[in-house]
Amino acid sequence: MRQDHIRNFCIVAHIDHGKSTLADRLIELTGTLDKRLMREQVLDTMDLERERGITIKLNAVRMTYHSRDGGIYELNLIDTPGHVDFTYEVSRSLQACEGAILVVDASQGIQAQTISNLFLALDAGLEIIPVLNKIDLPGAEPDRRAQEIHELIGAKPEEILRISAKEGTNVPDLLEAVVRRVPAPRGTAEAPLRALIFDSYYDRYRGAIPSIRVVDGTIRPGMKIAFGAHTEDLYEVDEVGYLQLGHKPAEQVEAGEVGYFVANVRGVRETRPGDTVLDAEHRDVALLPGYRDIKSMVFAGLYPTEPNQFEELRDALAKLQLNDASLHYEPESSVALGFGFRCGFLGLLHMEIVRERLEREFNLDLISTVPNVEYHVHKTDGTMDLVENPSLLPHGSAVDRIEEPYVKARIVAPAEYIGAIMKLGQERRGVYRGMHYVDPTRVDFTWEFPLAEIILDFYDKLKTISRGYASLDYEFLEYRPSDLVKLDMLLNGDAVDAFSVIIHRDKAYEWGKKIAEKLRELIPRQLFEVVIQAAIGTKVIARETIRPLRKNVTAKCYGGDVTRKRKLLEKQKEGKKRMKQVGTVEIPQEAFLAVLQVD
């Protein structure tokens, strides 16, 4: 295939705007998959993706298209995840393309993530093909949405294609637009090899298999290659080929093409998205720009409900990490929960997916601690600790200041909810940076939030106050100093480390009071009094008491001197006191889950 007949493109859209359905239609129209094998969301291979209607693991597919002018074109569609947690992977996928189809729902219009992913595509220098999808819906407003797109990127209304991915309406015109408007790749097949890794998949028999876009040169079996991030390790290529809903071996993959290679690489940690694949004999060429290590943003402890499942959980995490290089974990122990693992995730959705996969695929029953972020703790001796577990926070006297991560957030919502969103932003310690009208009825807000304030239930609250119309997107900004304290929950004077949190001083009382009230409802009554306290250091800021179960020890006294009754009650009181000192409070599993749902 000549290079001028290759088109590499992706689809950029907000969640649920029809990206996967459009990919299905393109695959169907180009005859890439037999009609008998066709199914909905064909590029989404995981059950979780189908149930939630989101793309978690990106895919790529090569299609052969016979254009109306008689030419035969090789179209490489590189699918991208839709959620904000996977922004870095999206940016690497965009780097592998020359064009992007911008899909906007004709009934919902432009959302926050549409704008963010569009800016990523523009930064990568991609040709944008704007498309209005779902024009068959009764609530569709194509003219109004076309005007929004025009105001956003300056596209002329006649350039904006109006399609229905579900019905297949005008999708053939979109394929023609891809051929006509997306530029052919530029690269030299004779130059030394430079290929961009945009995804990686682990095969238990063949090791990590990277998906690549060859920028310069050619990759073929028998070649010795190295990776830009660690050029000292060399690998021999066993097989190369292209991606077509599976691996199709070929003789070679040339400049401009998208494919894969097998080189018995140990795991996906070696084949990171954004890294450059080099010829082992020409390692002095310039690496492709934009590579960075993926950093965890949210941390939580995962513990098995049955202590004997610890080994199974360790093996399950090891297997899952083979396919997901962004998952980090290390062993930890908790007084309340026993042995488990401290895990680092890209975001709350990533955490939910990992936990659900562990429970489904490995039959584990898990408890997770309150998700939190990584803090920079500057100590009085001039050193700095990275703390993501509240129990590891140094004593207050040794701490000079604590810095927490801030994110830049974009919220797009109808104008009638401005007041409610401003109130929510202020409650979450947000720094308001301005707003502008996307169109006469909708507003685009810019905020700066502490990441800790938005990882738990911010998105749910935002959807509730806007009746589901608001959308959120955010990106990491920087670390800033804050007045943070460690809040402990004590049961009869003993701290339960699973309930400990690092929180802003102004919010500590409110959080501690809510947790104490929740625990009072959920912990069953004991034969002795149970005191629940929320404390910052030695200062108790909230308290609840669970009354003891009492046996009527005076029932056998039929009258007589009152001192007999008093004597029995005093004896009971002494017994209760002794029991309180040696008795342990059983905390039900629901209590740990309830902490995650404090509103």
C-alpha positions in Angstrom: 0.0 0.0 0.0 1.4 3.4 -1.1 1.8 5.8 1.8 -0.5 8.4 0.1 -3.3 5.8 0.3 -3.0 5.4 4.1 -5.3 7.3 6.5 -4.8 7.1 10.3 -7.6 8.6 12.3 -9.4 8.3 15.7 -12.9 9.3 17.0 -13.1 11.9 19.7 -16.3 12.1 21.8 -17.8 12.5 25.2 -19.1 9.4 27.0 -22.3 8.0 25.4 -22.2 10.2 22.3 -22.0 7.2 20.0 -18.3 6.6 19.5 -18.4 2.8 19.7 -21.6 2.6 17.6 -20.0 4.7 14.8 -16.9 2.4 14.9 -19.2 -0.6 14.4 -20.8 1.1 11.3 -17.4 1.9 9.8 -16.2 -1.7 10.3 -19.5 -3.0 8.8 -19.4 -0.7 5.8 -15.8 -1.6 4.9 -16.5 -5.3 5.1 -13.8 -5.7 7.8 -15.9 -8.2 9.7 -18.2 -10.8 8.4 -21.9 -9.8 9.0 -22.5 -13.1 10.8 -19.8 -12.1 13.4 -21.0 -8.5 13.8 -22.3 -7.4 17.2 -22.7 -4.2 19.0 -19.6 -2.4 20.4 -17.4 -4.8 18.5 -14.2 -3.0 19.6 -15.1 -3.3 23.3 -13.9 -6.7 24.3 -14.5 -6.7 28.1 -17.9 -7.5 29.6 -17.5 -4.4 31.9 -17.2 -2.1 28.8 -20.4 -3.5 27.4 -22.4 -3.2 30.6 -21.2 0.3 31.4 -21.3 1.5 27.8 -17.7 2.9 28.0 -14.4 2.1 26.4 -11.8 1.1 29.0 -9.1 -0.7 26.9 -8.4 1.1 23.6 -8.3 -0.9 20.3 -7.1 -0.3 16.8 -8.5 -1.8 13.5 -7.3 -1.7 9.9 -10.1 -1.3 7.3 -9.7 -1.5 3.5 -12.0 1.1 1.8 -12.9 1.3 -1.9 -13.5 5.0 -2.5 -16.0 6.5 -4.9 -13.1 7.7 -7.2 -12.0 4.0 -7.6 -9.0 4.2 -5.2 -8.3 1.6 -2.5 -7.3 3.1 0.8 -6.0 1.6 4.1 -7.9 3.2 7.0 -6.5 2.7 10.5 -9.1 3.6 13.1 -7.4 3.9 16.6 -10.1 3.7 19.2 -9.6 5.8 22.4 -11.0 5.4 26.0 -13.6 8.0 26.8 -13.1 8.8 30.5 -11.0 11.5 32.1 -9.0 8.9 34.0 -7.4 7.8 30.8 -6.4 11.2 29.3 -2.8 10.3 28.9 -3.6 7.2 26.8 -6.0 9.3 24.7 -3.1 11.8 24.0 -0.8 9.0 22.9 -3.5 7.6 20.6 -3.9 11.0 19.1 -0.2 11.2 18.4 -0.5 8.1 16.2 -3.1 9.8 14.0 -3.3 12.5 11.4 -7.0 13.2 11.7 -9.9 13.0 14.2 -13.6 12.6 13.8 -15.2 14.9 16.4 -18.6 13.3 17.4 -21.2 15.5 19.0 -24.6 14.2 20.2 -27.2 16.2 18.2 -29.5 16.2 21.3 -27.0 16.9 24.1 -24.5 19.2 22.3 -20.9 19.9 23.3 -19.8 18.5 26.7 -16.8 19.2 28.9 -14.9 16.2 27.8 -15.6 16.9 24.1 -13.8 20.2 24.5 -10.9 18.7 26.4 -10.3 15.9 23.9 -10.8 18.3 21.1 -8.0 20.5 22.5 -5.8 17.5 22.8 -6.4 16.7 19.1 -5.7 20.3 18.1 -2.5 20.3 20.2 -1.4 17.1 18.3 -2.0 19.0 15.0 -4.8 16.7 13.8 -7.3 17.5 11.0 -10.7 17.7 12.6 -13.8 16.3 10.9 -16.9 17.5 12.9 -19.9 15.2 12.9 -23.3 15.5 14.5 -24.6 12.0 15.6 -28.1 10.8 16.6 -29.9 13.0 14.2 -32.7 10.3 14.2 -33.6 11.1 17.8 -36.9 13.0 18.5 -34.9 15.5 20.7 -32.2 16.2 18.2 -31.4 19.9 17.3 -28.9 19.6 14.5 -29.0 23.3 13.4 -28.4 24.5 16.9 -25.6 22.0 17.6 -24.0 22.8 14.2 -23.9 26.5 15.3 -22.2 25.4 18.6 -19.5 23.5 16.6 -19.0 26.5 14.3 -18.5 28.8 17.3 -16.1 26.3 18.9 -13.8 25.4 16.0 -14.9 27.7 13.2 -16.2 24.9 10.9 -18.6 26.0 8.2 -22.1 24.5 8.7 -21.9 22.6 5.3 -18.6 20.9 6.5 -20.4 19.4 9.5 -21.7 16.0 8.6 -25.0 14.9 10.0 -25.2 11.2 10.7 -27.0 8.5 12.6 -24.4 5.8 13.6 -27.2 3.5 14.8 -29.2 3.7 11.5 -26.1 4.1 9.3 -27.5 7.4 7.8 -24.8 9.3 5.9 -21.9 7.2 7.3 -20.6 6.4 3.7 -20.2 10.2 3.3 -18.1 10.2 6.5 -15.8 7.6 5.0 -15.3 9.7 1.9 -14.6 12.8 4.1 -11.9 10.8 5.9 -10.2 9.9 2.6 -10.5 13.5 1.3 -9.7 15.5 4.4 -7.4 13.5 6.6 -3.8 14.0 5.4 -1.6 11.0 4.4 1.1 10.1 6.9 4.6 11.6 6.4 7.6 9.3 7.1 10.5 7.7 5.3 10.7 3.9 5.0 14.5 4.1 4.4 15.2 6.1 7.6 16.2 4.4 11.0 13.2 2.8 12.8 11.1 5.1 15.0 7.7 3.7 16.1 5.3 5.1 18.7 3.7 2.6 21.2 0.1 3.7 21.9 -1.1 0.6 23.7 0.1 -2.8 25.0 -1.6 -6.1 25.5 -0.3 -9.0 27.6 -0.4 -12.6 26.2 0.5 -15.3 28.7 2.4 -17.3 26.1 4.1 -14.5 24.0 4.6 -11.7 26.6 3.7 -8.0 26.1 2.5 -7.2 22.6 2.7 -3.5 21.9 0.4 -1.7 19.4 2.6 0.7 17.4 2.4 3.4 14.7 5.6 3.3 12.6 6.7 7.0 12.1 10.0 6.3 10.2 11.7 3.1 8.9 10.4 -0.4 8.8 10.0 -3.2 11.4 10.3 -6.8 10.3 10.9 -10.2 12.0 14.5 -10.9 12.9 15.4 -7.3 13.7 16.9 -6.3 17.1 15.0 -3.5 18.8 15.3 -1.3 21.9 12.8 1.0 23.8 13.6 4.7 24.2 12.9 4.7 28.0 15.5 2.0 28.6 17.8 1.5 25.6 20.1 -1.0 27.4 17.6 -3.9 26.9 17.5 -5.5 23.5 14.8 -7.7 22.0 14.6 -9.7 18.8 11.3 -9.4 16.8 9.6 -12.7 16.2 6.5 -11.5 14.4 5.0 -8.3 13.0 1.6 -7.6 11.5 -1.4 -5.4 11.5 -4.5 -5.1 13.8 -7.8 -6.2 12.3 -10.0 -7.3 15.3 -7.1 -9.6 16.1 -3.4 -10.0 15.1 -2.8 -10.6 11.4 0.9 -11.4 10.7 2.6 -9.6 7.8 6.1 -9.5 6.3 6.8 -6.0 7.6 5.2 -2.8 8.9 6.4 0.4 7.2 6.5 4.1 7.9 2.9 5.5 8.2 1.3 2.1 9.0 -0.3 0.9 12.3 0.5 -2.6 13.6 2.0 -4.7 16.3 5.1 -6.8 17.0 6.0 -9.8 19.2 9.4 -9.8 20.8 8.9 -11.9 24.0 8.9 -8.7 26.2 8.3 -9.7 29.8 5.4 -7.4 30.7 3.5 -4.2 29.8 5.8 -2.2 32.2 8.5 -2.4 29.5 6.1 -1.3 26.7 4.7 1.9 28.1 2.3 4.1 26.0 4.2 7.0 24.5 7.6 5.2 24.4 9.6 5.0 21.2 10.7 1.7 19.5 14.2 2.0 18.0 16.4 -0.1 15.8 19.1 -1.6 18.1 21.8 -0.5 15.6 20.5 3.1 15.4 19.7 4.1 18.9 21.1 7.7 18.6 18.0 9.0 16.7 15.7 11.6 18.4 12.9 10.0 20.5 9.3 10.9 19.7 8.0 13.7 22.0 5.5 13.5 24.8 6.4 10.4 26.7 6.0 10.5 30.5 5.6 7.9 33.3 1.9 7.4 34.2 1.4 8.6 37.8 -1.3 7.3 40.2 -3.7 10.0 41.3 -5.9 8.1 43.8 -4.8 5.6 46.4 -6.9 3.1 48.5 -6.3 0.0 50.5 -7.8 -3.3 49.2 -8.3 -6.1 51.8 -9.9 -9.5 51.5 -12.9 -10.0 53.8 -11.5 -13.5 54.5 -7.9 -13.4 55.8 -7.1 -16.7 54.0 -7.7 -15.0 50.6 -4.6 -12.7 51.0 -2.4 -15.0 48.7 -5.2 -15.1 46.1 -5.5 -11.3 46.1 -1.7 -11.0 45.7 -1.7 -13.4 42.7 -4.8 -11.6 41.2 -3.2 -8.2 41.4 0.0 -9.5 39.8 -2.0 -11.0 36.9 -4.0 -7.8 36.5 -0.9 -5.6 36.5 0.5 -7.7 33.5 -2.2 -6.1 31.4 -2.4 -2.7 33.2 0.9 -0.9 33.7 -0.9 2.0 35.4 -1.9 -0.1 38.4 0.5 0.1 41.4 0.3 -1.9 44.6 2.3 -2.8 47.7 1.5 -4.9 50.8 0.3 -3.2 53.9 -1.4 -4.3 57.1 -4.2 -2.7 59.1 -5.1 -3.4 62.7 -8.8 -3.5 61.8 -8.7 -5.2 58.4 -5.6 -7.5 58.6 -3.3 -7.9 55.6 -4.0 -6.3 52.3 -2.5 -4.0 49.6 -2.2 -0.3 49.1 -3.1 0.4 45.5 -2.5 3.4 43.2 -5.1 4.2 40.5 -5.5 6.8 37.7 -8.8 7.9 39.2 -12.0 6.7 40.8 -13.4 5.0 37.7 -10.1 3.1 37.3 -10.3 2.0 41.0 -13.9 0.8 40.5 -12.9 -1.2 37.4 -9.9 -2.8 39.0 -12.0 -3.8 42.1 -14.9 -5.1 40.0 -12.5 -7.2 37.8 -10.8 -8.6 40.9 -14.1 -9.7 42.4 -15.5 -11.1 39.1 -12.5 -12.7 37.4 -10.8 -14.0 40.5 -13.9 -14.7 42.8 -12.6 -12.4 45.6 -14.7 -10.5 48.2 -13.0 -7.2 49.0 -13.2 -4.2 51.3 -11.6 -1.0 50.2 -10.6 1.9 52.4 -11.5 5.6 51.8 -9.8 6.7 48.6 -7.3 9.5 49.1 -4.5 11.3 47.2 -0.8 11.6 47.5 0.5 14.4 49.7 3.9 16.1 49.8 4.8 16.4 53.5 7.6 18.8 54.2 9.2 18.1 57.5 11.0 20.5 59.9 14.4 18.8 59.2 14.2 19.9 55.5 13.2 16.5 54.1 10.0 15.6 52.2 7.9 12.5 52.4 5.3 11.3 49.9 2.3 10.2 51.9 -0.7 8.4 50.4 -1.7 6.5 53.5 -3.0 8.6 56.5 -1.4 6.2 59.0 2.0 7.0 57.6 1.7 10.8 58.3 4.4 12.0 60.6 3.6 13.5 64.0 2.4 17.1 63.8 5.4 18.5 65.6 7.7 17.1 62.9 5.7 18.6 60.0 6.5 22.0 58.6 3.7 22.1 55.9 1.6 19.7 53.8 1.0 20.2 50.1 -1.9 18.6 48.2 -2.5 18.1 44.5 -4.8 20.6 42.6 -6.6 20.0 39.4 -7.9 22.3 36.7 -11.6 21.4 36.2 -13.9 22.3 33.3 -17.7 22.1 33.9 -20.2 22.6 31.1 -23.8 23.1 32.3 -27.1 24.9 31.5 -27.1 28.5 32.5 -30.0 28.0 35.0 -27.7 26.0 37.3 -25.0 28.7 37.7 -25.9 29.4 41.3 -26.0 25.8 42.4 -22.6 25.0 40.7 -21.0 28.1 42.2 -22.2 27.0 45.7 -20.9 23.4 45.2 -17.6 24.8 44.0 -17.2 26.9 47.1 -18.1 24.0 49.4 -15.4 21.9 47.8 -12.7 24.6 48.4 -12.6 25.5 44.7 -10.8 28.5 43.2 -13.1 30.1 40.6 -11.2 31.1 37.5 -14.1 32.3 35.3 -16.8 31.3 33.0 -18.1 32.0 29.5 -21.2 31.1 27.5 -20.8 28.2 25.0 -24.1 29.2 23.5 -27.1 31.3 24.9 -28.2 28.5 27.2 -25.0 26.8 28.4 -22.0 27.9 30.4 -18.4 26.7 30.5 -16.9 27.1 34.0 -13.2 26.9 34.8 -12.3 26.0 38.4 -9.2 24.8 40.3 -10.0 22.2 42.9 -8.0 20.1 45.5 -8.1 16.7 43.9 -9.1 15.2 47.3 -12.4 17.2 47.2 -13.6 15.8 43.9 -12.5 12.1 43.9 -15.3 10.8 46.1 -18.8 12.1 45.3 -18.3 15.4 43.5 -19.4 14.1 40.1 -22.6 12.6 41.6 -23.4 15.8 43.4 -22.8 17.8 40.2 -25.2 15.5 38.2 -27.8 15.7 41.0 -27.9 19.6 41.2 -28.0 19.9 37.4 -30.5 17.1 36.8 -27.9 15.2 34.9 -27.1 18.0 32.4 -23.7 19.1 33.7 -20.4 17.4 32.5 -17.0 17.5 34.2 -13.4 17.1 32.9 -10.2 17.8 34.8 -6.4 17.6 34.5 -3.6 17.7 37.1 -2.2 21.2 37.8 0.3 21.4 40.7 0.9 20.8 44.4 -0.1 23.6 46.8 0.2 24.1 50.6 -3.0 23.6 52.6 -4.1 23.5 56.3 -4.4 19.7 56.5 -4.8 17.5 59.5 -5.0 13.8 60.2 -8.5 12.8 61.6 -8.6 9.5 63.5 -11.7 7.5 64.5 -11.3 6.0 68.0 -13.4 3.0 69.4 -13.0 2.9 73.2 -9.8 4.9 72.8 -8.2 2.7 70.1 -7.7 4.2 66.7 -9.2 2.3 63.7 -6.7 3.0 60.9 -9.1 2.0 58.1 -11.2 5.1 59.0 -8.3 7.6 59.3 -8.3 10.4 56.7 -6.1 13.4 55.9 -8.6 16.3 55.7 -8.7 20.1 55.6 -9.0 21.5 59.2 -12.3 23.4 58.3 -14.0 20.2 57.2 -12.7 17.9 60.0 -15.5 18.4 62.5 -18.3 17.9 59.9 -16.6 14.7 58.5 -15.8 13.3 62.0 -19.4 13.9 63.2 -20.9 12.2 60.2 -18.6 9.1 60.5 -19.3 8.8 64.3 -23.1 8.9 63.7 -22.8 6.3 60.9 -20.8 4.0 63.1 -23.2 4.4 66.0 -26.0 3.1 63.7 -24.0 0.3 62.2 -22.0 -1.2 65.1 -24.2 -3.6 67.1 -24.7 -3.1 70.8 -22.2 -4.9 73.1 -22.5 -6.0 76.7 -20.3 -2.9 77.5 -20.5 0.7 76.5 -18.7 1.6 73.2 -17.4 5.2 72.9 -16.9 6.4 69.3 -14.7 9.5 69.0 -13.3 11.6 66.1 -9.9 13.1 67.1 -7.2 15.3 65.7 -4.1 14.3 67.6 -5.2 14.3 71.3 -8.1 16.7 70.8 -11.5 15.0 70.5 -13.8 17.0 68.1 -16.9 14.7 68.0 -18.3 11.8 70.1 -21.1 9.3 70.0 -21.9 6.5 72.5 -23.4 3.1 72.0 -25.3 2.1 75.1 -24.6 -1.3 76.6 -27.0 -4.2 76.6 -28.0 -4.7 80.3 -29.2 -7.7 82.2 -31.7 -7.0 85.0 -29.6 -8.3 87.9 -32.0 -7.0 90.5 -34.9 -9.1 89.2 -34.4 -11.7 91.9 -34.7 -9.0 94.8 -38.3 -9.0 96.1 -38.2 -6.0 98.4 -35.9 -6.0 101.3 -33.1 -3.4 102.0 -32.2 -1.1 99.1 -28.5 -1.8 99.7 -28.9 -5.3 98.4 -30.0 -3.9 95.0 -27.2 -1.3 95.1 -24.6 -3.9 95.9 -25.7 -6.0 92.9 -25.6 -3.0 90.5 -22.2 -2.0 91.7 -20.9 -5.5 91.1 -22.4 -5.4 87.6 -20.8 -2.0 87.0 -17.3 -3.4 87.9 -17.9 -6.3 85.6 -18.8 -4.0 82.7 -15.7 -1.9 83.4 -13.5 -5.0 83.3 -15.2 -6.2 80.1 -14.7 -2.9 78.4 -11.0 -3.1 79.0 -10.6 -6.6 77.5 -13.5 -6.7 75.1 -13.1 -6.1 71.4 -15.6 -4.3 69.2 -16.6 -6.2 66.1 -17.0 -3.8 63.2 -19.3 -5.1 60.5 -18.3 -4.8 56.9 -21.1 -2.4 56.1 -19.4 0.2 58.3 -16.4 0.3 56.1 -18.6 0.6 53.0 -20.7 3.3 54.6 -17.7 5.6 55.1 -17.4 5.7 51.3 -21.0 6.8 51.0 -20.9 9.7 53.5 -22.7 12.6 51.8 
